[in-house]
Amino acid sequence: MKAKKKKHNKVVNLKNKTEKTANNSAAEQQIMEINAAFSDRIKKSLYEGGVLESIFTCALKTEDIETLKIIESQNIKINTECIIELFVGFITEFSKYKFAIQWLQEQFSSIIDDLVTETPKIIKCMIIDSCENRDDELISFIIKNYSNKIDIDEAFDNLVTLNFGRGITLLLNNCKVTQESIQKAIKTAQRLGNIAAEKILNPNIKLKKPPRKKKVTYNILISKKLK
């Protein structure tokens, strides 16, 4: 007698079955089939178990635009706490996760804006990171998206202290800056001896070059000690 073949539940393997196409319609069709096949109870367990959040996180990290488009087109809801946690985690490594940060900002701008408004320290840390790493793209991203939330005096203090000329220029050209703030920043630059920063803040200023130190030869020093 022939052994009866065991029946196996049909499993849809999205990665194996779907070839990448320009409009990605095949992948979308499969997602729709999966959604239709799963009961509400199973869908709920997927959300509660964090499976969808894991897929979402992986797609952001790997810049998987196709998967992100599928999630968006199917109106799959991502937990607000997950979005905030991802943004805060990614922002500390802007150069590595630039795509993910920009995508989150574009898709969930209201959530991110509320986060930045309620936690001003985030912008401060971002500005300091941009200064320390001389990251033009990060400071540009900050000013483009949060210019109305920046503490100008504090930002100038960080930019001048860490002598980040590009950041100072962007702040001057793209934010509402008062003369009082500029004067405070100039004083900080003078106190720290950051001539380049002072020149950017006040292009008309004539900076005095520090006097050259006289070169003293080794022989003269010896003769002075002997006297």
Contacts in CASP RR format, 6 or more apart in sequence:
PFRMAT RR
TARGET T0000
AUTHOR 0000-0000-0000
METHOD contacts of the structure
MODEL  1
MKAKKKKHNKVVNLKNKTEKTANNSAAEQQIMEINAAFSDRIKKSLYEGG
VLESIFTCALKTEDIETLKIIESQNIKINTECIIELFVGFITEFSKYKFA
IQWLQEQFSSIIDDLVTETPKIIKCMIIDSCENRDDELISFIIKNYSNKI
DIDEAFDNLVTLNFGRGITLLLNNCKVTQESIQKAIKTAQRLGNIAAEKI
LNPNIKLKKPPRKKKVTYNILISKKLK
12 30 0 8 1.000
12 33 0 8 1.000
12 34 0 8 1.000
12 37 0 8 1.000
14 27 0 8 1.000
14 30 0 8 1.000
14 31 0 8 1.000
17 30 0 8 1.000
18 26 0 8 1.000
18 27 0 8 1.000
18 30 0 8 1.000
19 26 0 8 1.000
20 66 0 8 1.000
21 27 0 8 1.000
24 66 0 8 1.000
24 69 0 8 1.000
24 70 0 8 1.000
27 66 0 8 1.000
27 70 0 8 1.000
28 70 0 8 1.000
28 73 0 8 1.000
28 74 0 8 1.000
31 70 0 8 1.000
31 74 0 8 1.000
32 74 0 8 1.000
35 43 0 8 1.000
35 74 0 8 1.000
38 46 0 8 1.000
46 52 0 8 1.000
47 77 0 8 1.000
52 71 0 8 1.000
52 76 0 8 1.000
52 78 0 8 1.000
53 78 0 8 1.000
53 79 0 8 1.000
53 82 0 8 1.000
55 67 0 8 1.000
55 71 0 8 1.000
56 68 0 8 1.000
56 71 0 8 1.000
56 78 0 8 1.000
56 82 0 8 1.000
57 82 0 8 1.000
57 86 0 8 1.000
58 64 0 8 1.000
59 67 0 8 1.000
59 68 0 8 1.000
59 71 0 8 1.000
60 68 0 8 1.000
60 86 0 8 1.000
60 90 0 8 1.000
60 97 0 8 1.000
60 99 0 8 1.000
60 100 0 8 1.000
60 103 0 8 1.000
60 104 0 8 1.000
61 97 0 8 1.000
61 100 0 8 1.000
63 99 0 8 1.000
63 100 0 8 1.000
68 103 0 8 1.000
71 78 0 8 1.000
72 107 0 8 1.000
80 111 0 8 1.000
83 104 0 8 1.000
83 108 0 8 1.000
83 111 0 8 1.000
83 112 0 8 1.000
84 111 0 8 1.000
84 112 0 8 1.000
84 115 0 8 1.000
86 100 0 8 1.000
86 104 0 8 1.000
87 101 0 8 1.000
87 104 0 8 1.000
87 105 0 8 1.000
87 112 0 8 1.000
87 115 0 8 1.000
88 115 0 8 1.000
88 122 0 8 1.000
90 97 0 8 1.000
90 100 0 8 1.000
90 101 0 8 1.000
90 104 0 8 1.000
91 97 0 8 1.000
91 101 0 8 1.000
91 122 0 8 1.000
91 125 0 8 1.000
91 126 0 8 1.000
92 125 0 8 1.000
92 129 0 8 1.000
94 101 0 8 1.000
94 126 0 8 1.000
94 129 0 8 1.000
94 130 0 8 1.000
94 135 0 8 1.000
94 137 0 8 1.000
94 138 0 8 1.000
94 141 0 8 1.000
95 133 0 8 1.000
95 135 0 8 1.000
95 137 0 8 1.000
95 138 0 8 1.000
98 137 0 8 1.000
101 141 0 8 1.000
102 141 0 8 1.000
104 112 0 8 1.000
105 112 0 8 1.000
105 145 0 8 1.000
113 146 0 8 1.000
113 149 0 8 1.000
115 122 0 8 1.000
116 122 0 8 1.000
116 123 0 8 1.000
116 146 0 8 1.000
116 149 0 8 1.000
117 149 0 8 1.000
120 149 0 8 1.000
120 151 0 8 1.000
123 142 0 8 1.000
123 146 0 8 1.000
123 149 0 8 1.000
123 150 0 8 1.000
123 151 0 8 1.000
124 151 0 8 1.000
124 154 0 8 1.000
124 158 0 8 1.000
126 138 0 8 1.000
126 142 0 8 1.000
127 139 0 8 1.000
127 142 0 8 1.000
127 150 0 8 1.000
127 155 0 8 1.000
127 158 0 8 1.000
127 159 0 8 1.000
128 158 0 8 1.000
128 162 0 8 1.000
129 135 0 8 1.000
129 138 0 8 1.000
130 136 0 8 1.000
130 138 0 8 1.000
130 139 0 8 1.000
130 142 0 8 1.000
130 164 0 8 1.000
130 167 0 8 1.000
131 139 0 8 1.000
131 158 0 8 1.000
131 159 0 8 1.000
131 162 0 8 1.000
131 164 0 8 1.000
131 167 0 8 1.000
132 162 0 8 1.000
134 164 0 8 1.000
134 166 0 8 1.000
136 166 0 8 1.000
136 167 0 8 1.000
139 164 0 8 1.000
139 166 0 8 1.000
139 167 0 8 1.000
139 170 0 8 1.000
140 170 0 8 1.000
142 150 0 8 1.000
143 150 0 8 1.000
143 170 0 8 1.000
143 171 0 8 1.000
143 174 0 8 1.000
143 175 0 8 1.000
144 174 0 8 1.000
147 174 0 8 1.000
147 175 0 8 1.000
150 171 0 8 1.000
150 175 0 8 1.000
152 171 0 8 1.000
152 175 0 8 1.000
152 176 0 8 1.000
152 177 0 8 1.000
152 178 0 8 1.000
152 181 0 8 1.000
153 181 0 8 1.000
153 184 0 8 1.000
153 185 0 8 1.000
155 171 0 8 1.000
156 168 0 8 1.000
156 171 0 8 1.000
156 181 0 8 1.000
156 182 0 8 1.000
156 184 0 8 1.000
156 185 0 8 1.000
156 188 0 8 1.000
157 184 0 8 1.000
157 185 0 8 1.000
157 188 0 8 1.000
159 165 0 8 1.000
159 167 0 8 1.000
159 168 0 8 1.000
159 171 0 8 1.000
159 185 0 8 1.000
159 197 0 8 1.000
160 168 0 8 1.000
160 185 0 8 1.000
160 188 0 8 1.000
160 189 0 8 1.000
160 192 0 8 1.000
160 194 0 8 1.000
160 197 0 8 1.000
160 201 0 8 1.000
161 188 0 8 1.000
161 192 0 8 1.000
161 194 0 8 1.000
163 192 0 8 1.000
163 194 0 8 1.000
163 196 0 8 1.000
163 197 0 8 1.000
165 196 0 8 1.000
165 197 0 8 1.000
165 200 0 8 1.000
168 185 0 8 1.000
168 197 0 8 1.000
168 200 0 8 1.000
168 201 0 8 1.000
169 200 0 8 1.000
171 177 0 8 1.000
172 182 0 8 1.000
172 200 0 8 1.000
172 201 0 8 1.000
182 201 0 8 1.000
182 202 0 8 1.000
185 197 0 8 1.000
185 201 0 8 1.000
186 198 0 8 1.000
186 201 0 8 1.000
186 202 0 8 1.000
188 194 0 8 1.000
189 195 0 8 1.000
189 197 0 8 1.000
189 198 0 8 1.000
189 201 0 8 1.000
190 198 0 8 1.000
195 207 0 8 1.000
198 205 0 8 1.000
198 207 0 8 1.000
199 205 0 8 1.000
199 207 0 8 1.000
END
